[in-house]
Amino acid sequence: MNANIREISRNDNQQVAALIRSVFEDMGIPKTGTAYADTSLNRMYEAYNRPKAFYFIIEEDGKIIGGGGIAPLDNCGGNVCELQKMYFLEEARGRGFGTKMLDLCLGKAKKFGFDKCYLETMPYMDAARKLYEKNGFEYIDGPMGDTGHTSCSVWMLKTL
């Protein structure tokens, strides 16, 4: 594994947006009501350049092959963060990056002092759901906060 995990930089914006869009195309994820339509997608560095937010990228041989972040959950009454935009190109899948990224994001969430971590995913993203279950996320009955991701129908929460 010749990969480097680091904080996103402004120069990464275009490549990260292209990566996320590519994963959506590959997996047939709806483009409306998901992260694909987020206005922040083209300006990820700026979106995470705020208090209690962080976005990691995985770079291999100069190419970004994955990423994931943590940020406060918008319009949520509690001290809850959201695991956001954790996606990997096909060449990065099955190599342990999901576990590593999740550990890094949850570590940041704890450091930032969040009580819980929320996420949304799709029912057919089996590998992702298994990873979340294995790491203590539990299914909840409905969405929390205001993510704008109306097409996501699986909601999970973890106490930190």
Secondary structure as the mmCIF struct_conf table of DSSP 4:
data_model
#
loop_
_struct_conf.conf_type_id
_struct_conf.id
_struct_conf.beg_label_comp_id
_struct_conf.beg_label_asym_id
_struct_conf.beg_label_seq_id
_struct_conf.end_label_comp_id
_struct_conf.end_label_asym_id
_struct_conf.end_label_seq_id
STRN STRN1 ALA A 3 GLU A 7
HELX_RH_3T_P HELX_RH_3T_P1 ARG A 10 ASP A 12
HELX_RH_AL_P HELX_RH_AL_P1 ASN A 13 MET A 27
TURN_TY1_P TURN_TY1_P1 GLY A 28 GLY A 28
BEND BEND1 LYS A 31 THR A 34
HELX_RH_3T_P HELX_RH_3T_P2 ALA A 35 ALA A 37
HELX_RH_3T_P HELX_RH_3T_P3 THR A 39 ARG A 43
HELX_RH_AL_P HELX_RH_AL_P2 MET A 44 TYR A 48
BEND BEND2 ASN A 49 ARG A 50
TURN_TY1_P TURN_TY1_P2 PRO A 51 LYS A 52
STRN STRN2 PHE A 54 GLU A 60
TURN_TY1_P TURN_TY1_P3 ASP A 61 GLY A 62
STRN STRN3 LYS A 63 PRO A 72
HELX_LH_PP_P HELX_LH_PP_P1 LEU A 73 LEU A 73
TURN_TY1_P TURN_TY1_P4 ASP A 74 ASN A 75
BEND BEND3 GLY A 77 ASN A 79
STRN STRN4 VAL A 80 PHE A 88
HELX_RH_3T_P HELX_RH_3T_P4 GLU A 90 ALA A 92
TURN_TY1_P TURN_TY1_P5 ARG A 93 GLY A 96
HELX_RH_AL_P HELX_RH_AL_P3 PHE A 97 LYS A 111
TURN_TY1_P TURN_TY1_P6 PHE A 112 GLY A 113
BEND BEND4 ASP A 115 ASP A 115
STRN STRN5 LYS A 116 THR A 121
TURN_TY1_P TURN_TY1_P7 PRO A 123 TYR A 124
HELX_RH_AL_P HELX_RH_AL_P4 ASP A 126 LYS A 134
TURN_TY1_P TURN_TY1_P8 ASN A 135 GLY A 136
STRN STRN6 GLU A 138 ILE A 140
BEND BEND5 ASP A 141 GLY A 142
BEND BEND6 GLY A 145 GLY A 145
TURN_TY1_P TURN_TY1_P9 THR A 150 SER A 151
STRN STRN7 VAL A 154 THR A 159
#
